[in-house]
Amino acid sequence: MFIDLRKITTITCTLLASATASWAGQINWWVTEPGYKKAQELVQKFEQANPGITVKLQSNPYGGLEGKTLIALKSGSPPDLMEVQTSWVPSYIATGTLEPIGDTIAKTTPLDQFVPAAISSASVDGKLYALPFQAEALAMIYRKDLYRAAGLDPEKPPQTWDEMIKDAQALTKVEGAKAQYGYGIAGGGSEGQGNTLYRSLPYLWMNGGGILSDDGKTVIVNSPESVKAVTFYTDMYTKYKVSPPSTLENGGLELRRLFMSGAIASYQGTPTEIERFQQDAPNLDYGVAIMPHPEGKQTSALLGGWGFIVPAKRANKDDTLKLVQFLATAENVGYYTRTFPAVNAALDLPRFADPRLNGFKEMLKYGQPQPAVPGWLEITNIYYRHIQEILIGDSTPQEAMDAAAKEITAVIKR
């Protein structure tokens, strides 16, 4: 059956224009489904403080949001305010459809009070194009009960890569009816590319490597430092066998389920895991620690987060900026975020007092943003494919990263 893509695009843009149509005094605000209820409460407070201005909320699922946002921005009739992952912002900036809002935010909260990497992730050429409200970095989550059973001290989680492998080997027990593995890595899953990137790229940074140089102009994914880190990451599955056979199917969700069941004793997780454990496994005996690092070097993390963007072609110009200023307070950022706030002062709020969050707080200090370069999504897909080649056994780490470097070089030279 022939499908006319031009008609589909026209219909999509028409629906978006209808959904985002505004009139004087109304702000159209797109939020994600998990944030909808809190957004309703913030809207109520904002409208009370600003008579004559109303806010219309639209709730969006995570699935397909990146593309849906891009279509809305290009449609010419976008909503006035949109919730997006900060890692998407550079690609939106490249379309010329966003308005810089750094000066607007600074009227409420000075930019130096934000997590530096959160500001960097939403900035290009010194201009800030999003209000970061959420910042998070992965930390190591481990089962204290399994550590005790293996003769390890649960109050002394591994600090270095060597200690990490040693502990993981002690925690791996594949004999008997129930297999247990020491450390779970991401190698696939429904969102395999993102899950694998967030969990493996920090190892490259810890060791002085990476995918690209700091200026984004040179490919370094096949440098000795990078290859050593990739080898360390993949060896947990291919050489040491401390990661489960399902590794090529494991993303964040799968790793959490394996952890709760006792099939893996440790893994990299997000702050949202704490809430999930409280709901699904309230008696789970676990700890949170900073990610182990090479001897003599410091740890690292790929900063994740969310923010609000303001389309340049929005219908409601001035009132939208009032809403941005309202949302930029430490109190409102701390209230709306689902993990950690991007404003440092908000970390003092009672909801972040759980001592088990301390490991995640510590990792924020080492968070780095994804490179703000054109083609980054394509670059990370290349990297992910070649990581999988190593896990499958089709290539050595050096061979895989050499091949990845060649493909990535072609991307950045376009």
C-alpha positions in Angstrom: 0.0 0.0 0.0 1.4 3.4 -1.0 1.5 6.0 1.9 1.8 9.6 1.0 4.2 11.0 3.5 3.6 14.5 2.4 -0.1 14.2 3.4 0.9 12.6 6.8 3.3 15.5 7.5 0.6 18.1 6.5 -2.0 16.4 8.8 0.5 16.2 11.6 1.4 19.9 11.4 -2.3 20.8 11.2 -3.1 18.8 14.3 -0.1 20.4 16.1 -1.2 23.9 15.1 -4.7 23.2 16.4 -3.3 21.8 19.7 -1.0 24.7 20.2 -3.3 27.6 19.1 -3.3 30.4 21.7 -5.2 33.5 22.4 -4.2 36.6 24.3 -3.5 35.8 27.9 -3.1 32.0 27.4 0.1 30.1 27.6 0.3 26.6 26.1 2.7 24.5 28.1 3.8 21.0 27.0 4.8 18.7 29.9 5.6 15.0 30.2 3.1 12.6 31.7 5.1 12.1 35.0 5.2 15.8 35.6 1.6 16.6 34.8 0.1 16.6 38.3 2.9 18.8 39.7 2.6 21.1 36.7 -1.1 21.5 37.5 -0.2 22.7 41.0 2.4 25.1 39.7 -0.1 26.5 37.2 -2.6 27.1 40.0 0.0 29.1 41.9 1.2 31.0 38.8 -2.3 32.0 37.8 -3.2 33.2 41.3 -0.1 35.4 41.2 -0.8 36.6 37.6 -4.5 37.4 37.2 -5.5 37.6 33.5 -3.0 34.9 32.4 -4.1 31.3 32.0 -2.0 28.2 31.3 -3.2 25.3 29.2 -1.3 22.1 29.8 -0.8 19.3 27.4 0.6 16.0 28.7 2.9 14.0 26.5 4.4 10.5 26.9 8.1 10.0 26.7 7.9 7.8 23.6 8.4 9.8 20.5 8.7 13.1 22.3 12.0 14.1 20.7 10.5 13.9 17.2 7.2 15.3 18.2 8.9 18.4 19.6 11.0 18.9 16.5 7.9 18.7 14.3 6.1 21.3 16.5 9.1 23.6 16.4 9.3 23.5 12.6 5.5 23.8 12.2 5.5 27.5 12.8 2.8 27.2 15.4 4.6 25.6 18.4 3.4 25.7 22.0 4.8 28.5 24.2 6.8 26.4 26.6 8.0 22.8 26.1 9.5 20.2 28.4 12.4 18.3 26.8 15.6 16.4 27.6 18.5 18.8 27.8 20.5 16.5 25.5 18.1 17.2 22.7 18.5 21.0 23.0 21.6 21.4 20.8 19.8 19.7 17.8 16.8 22.0 18.3 19.1 25.1 18.5 20.5 24.1 15.1 17.1 24.6 13.6 17.0 28.2 14.6 13.6 27.8 16.3 14.5 28.5 19.9 14.8 31.7 21.8 17.8 32.2 24.3 16.4 32.6 27.8 19.5 33.0 30.0 18.8 36.6 30.8 15.2 35.8 31.7 16.2 33.0 34.1 18.9 35.1 35.7 16.3 37.6 36.8 15.1 34.9 39.2 18.1 32.7 39.9 21.7 33.6 38.9 23.1 31.1 36.4 26.1 30.3 38.6 23.6 28.7 41.1 22.8 26.0 38.6 24.7 22.7 38.2 27.4 23.9 35.7 27.1 20.8 33.4 23.3 21.4 33.3 23.9 24.9 31.9 26.5 23.7 29.5 24.2 21.0 28.1 21.6 23.6 27.1 24.0 26.2 25.8 25.6 27.0 22.5 28.0 29.8 21.8 27.5 31.2 25.3 23.8 31.5 25.0 21.4 29.4 27.2 18.4 28.0 25.4 16.6 26.1 28.2 15.7 26.3 31.8 17.3 23.2 33.3 15.2 21.9 36.2 16.5 18.3 36.5 20.0 17.0 36.6 21.1 13.5 37.4 24.1 11.3 37.2 24.3 7.5 37.5 25.8 5.9 40.6 26.6 2.4 41.6 23.7 0.6 43.4 24.6 -2.6 45.3 22.9 -5.2 47.4 24.3 -5.1 50.9 22.9 -8.4 51.8 24.6 -10.1 48.9 27.9 -8.4 49.8 27.6 -9.9 53.3 26.8 -13.3 51.9 29.9 -13.2 49.7 32.1 -12.2 52.7 32.5 -8.6 51.5 32.1 -5.5 53.7 28.9 -3.7 52.5 30.1 -0.5 54.0 33.2 -0.5 51.8 32.0 -0.7 48.2 34.7 -0.8 45.5 36.5 2.4 44.7 38.7 1.4 41.8 38.2 -0.7 38.6 40.4 -3.4 40.0 38.4 -3.6 43.2 35.2 -3.6 41.2 36.2 -6.6 39.2 37.5 -8.4 42.3 34.2 -7.8 44.1 32.1 -8.7 41.1 33.9 -12.0 40.8 33.3 -12.8 44.5 29.6 -12.0 44.0 29.1 -14.2 40.9 27.7 -17.6 41.6 26.4 -19.5 38.6 26.1 -23.0 40.2 22.9 -24.2 41.6 19.3 -23.4 40.8 19.6 -19.6 40.9 22.5 -17.9 39.1 23.8 -14.6 40.6 26.1 -12.2 38.8 28.3 -9.6 40.3 27.7 -6.6 38.1 25.1 -5.8 35.4 26.0 -3.7 32.4 23.7 -2.4 29.7 24.1 -3.9 26.2 20.7 -3.6 24.7 17.0 -3.3 25.7 14.2 -1.2 24.3 16.3 1.9 24.6 19.6 0.2 24.2 21.5 3.1 22.6 20.8 5.6 25.3 21.2 3.1 28.2 24.5 1.8 26.9 25.9 5.3 26.2 25.0 6.6 29.7 26.6 3.6 31.3 29.7 3.1 29.2 30.9 6.6 28.1 31.8 7.7 31.6 34.4 4.9 31.7 36.1 6.4 28.7 36.1 9.8 30.3 37.5 8.5 33.6 40.4 7.0 31.7 41.2 10.2 29.8 39.4 9.1 26.6 36.0 9.7 25.0 34.2 9.6 21.7 35.3 13.1 20.6 37.9 15.6 21.8 36.7 18.5 24.0 36.3 20.8 21.0 34.3 18.1 19.2 36.5 18.2 16.1 38.6 15.1 16.6 37.5 11.5 17.0 39.3 9.8 19.9 37.1 6.8 20.4 39.9 4.5 19.2 42.7 6.1 21.3 44.5 3.8 23.7 42.7 5.4 26.7 39.3 4.9 25.1 40.0 1.4 24.0 41.2 0.4 27.4 38.0 1.7 29.0 35.8 0.0 26.4 37.7 -3.2 27.1 37.1 -2.8 30.8 33.4 -2.3 30.2 32.8 -5.2 27.8 35.2 -7.6 29.6 32.7 -7.8 32.4 30.5 -9.8 30.0 32.9 -11.3 27.6 36.0 -12.2 29.7 35.1 -12.1 33.4 31.5 -13.4 33.0 30.4 -11.3 35.9 27.4 -9.9 33.9 24.4 -12.1 33.1 23.8 -13.9 29.8 20.9 -11.5 29.1 23.3 -8.5 28.9 22.6 -7.9 25.2 18.9 -7.5 26.1 19.5 -5.5 29.3 18.7 -1.8 29.6 17.9 0.3 32.7 14.5 -1.4 33.4 15.8 -4.9 33.0 18.8 -4.2 35.2 16.6 -2.9 38.0 14.4 -6.0 37.8 17.4 -8.3 37.9 18.8 -6.4 40.9 15.6 -6.6 42.9 15.3 -10.3 42.2 18.9 -10.9 43.3 20.1 -12.0 39.9 22.7 -9.2 39.8 24.4 -7.7 42.9 25.2 -4.3 41.6 24.7 -2.0 38.6 24.6 1.7 37.5 21.3 3.2 38.3 19.5 6.6 38.5 18.1 8.4 41.5 14.6 7.3 40.4 15.5 3.8 41.4 15.1 4.8 45.1 11.4 5.5 44.5 10.9 2.3 42.6 12.5 0.3 45.3 10.3 1.8 47.9 7.2 0.9 45.9 8.2 -2.6 44.6 10.8 -3.9 47.1 10.5 -1.8 50.4 12.6 -4.3 52.3 15.5 -4.3 49.9 18.9 -4.0 51.6 21.0 -1.9 49.3 23.5 1.0 49.2 24.5 3.7 46.8 28.2 4.6 46.0 30.1 6.7 43.6 31.2 4.9 40.4 34.6 3.1 40.7 37.4 4.7 38.7 40.9 3.8 37.4 43.6 3.9 40.1 44.8 7.4 40.6 42.1 9.0 38.4 38.7 10.4 39.3 35.2 9.1 38.5 32.9 10.6 35.9 29.3 10.6 34.8 27.2 11.5 31.8 24.8 14.2 33.0 21.2 13.5 32.2 18.4 16.0 32.7 15.4 17.9 31.6 14.5 21.5 30.9 12.0 23.9 29.5 12.5 25.5 26.0 10.9 28.5 24.6 10.1 28.5 20.9 10.9 31.7 19.1 7.7 31.6 17.1 5.4 31.1 20.1 2.1 32.9 20.1 2.4 34.3 23.6 5.6 36.2 23.8 5.7 38.1 27.1 3.6 36.0 29.4 5.7 32.9 28.6 8.8 34.6 29.9 6.9 35.4 33.1 6.2 31.7 33.5 9.8 30.9 32.9 10.8 33.3 35.7 8.3 31.8 38.0 9.5 28.3 37.3 13.2 29.2 37.8 13.0 29.6 41.6 14.9 27.0 43.6 11.7 26.1 45.3 9.8 25.4 42.1 12.8 23.6 40.4 13.1 21.4 43.5 9.4 20.7 43.5 9.0 19.8 39.8 12.1 17.6 39.3 11.7 13.9 39.4 15.2 13.2 40.5 17.6 16.0 41.4 17.2 19.7 40.9 19.5 21.6 38.5 19.6 24.5 41.0 22.1 23.7 43.8 20.2 25.5 46.6 17.2 23.2 46.0 19.2 20.2 47.2 18.6 21.5 50.7 14.9 20.8 50.4 13.5 18.1 52.7 12.7 15.7 49.8 16.4 15.3 49.1 17.4 14.5 52.7 17.4 10.7 52.3 21.0 9.6 53.0 20.8 7.0 50.3 20.7 9.8 47.8 24.2 11.0 48.9 26.0 8.8 46.3 23.9 10.4 43.5 24.6 13.9 44.9 28.3 13.2 44.9 28.2 12.0 41.3 26.6 15.2 40.2 30.0 16.9 40.9 31.6 14.8 38.2 28.8 15.0 35.6 29.6 16.1 32.1 27.1 17.0 29.3 26.9 15.3 26.0 28.9 17.1 23.3 26.9 19.8 21.6 27.8 18.8 18.1 25.7 18.2 15.0 25.1 14.6 14.3 25.6 13.5 17.9 22.7 11.1 17.8 24.1 9.4 14.7 27.5 9.3 16.3 26.2 7.6 19.4 24.3 5.1 17.3 27.6 4.2 15.6 29.3 3.8 19.0 26.5 1.6 20.3 26.5 -0.7 17.3 30.2 -1.3 17.7 29.9 -1.9 21.4 27.4 -4.6 20.6 29.8 -6.1 18.1 32.3 -6.6 20.9 29.7 -8.1 23.3 28.5 -10.5 20.5 32.1 -11.5 19.9 32.4 -10.3 16.3 35.2 -7.8 17.0 37.9 -7.0 19.5 37.6 -3.7 21.3 40.4 -2.2 19.2 38.8 -3.5 15.9 35.4 -2.2 16.9 36.6 1.2 17.9 38.8 1.6 14.8 35.7 0.9 12.7 33.6 3.3 14.8 36.3 6.0 14.5 36.2 5.8 10.7 32.4 6.1 10.6 32.3 8.9 13.1 35.0 10.9 11.3 32.8 10.8 8.2 29.9 12.2 10.2 31.8 15.2 11.7 33.4 16.1 8.3 30.0 16.6 6.6 
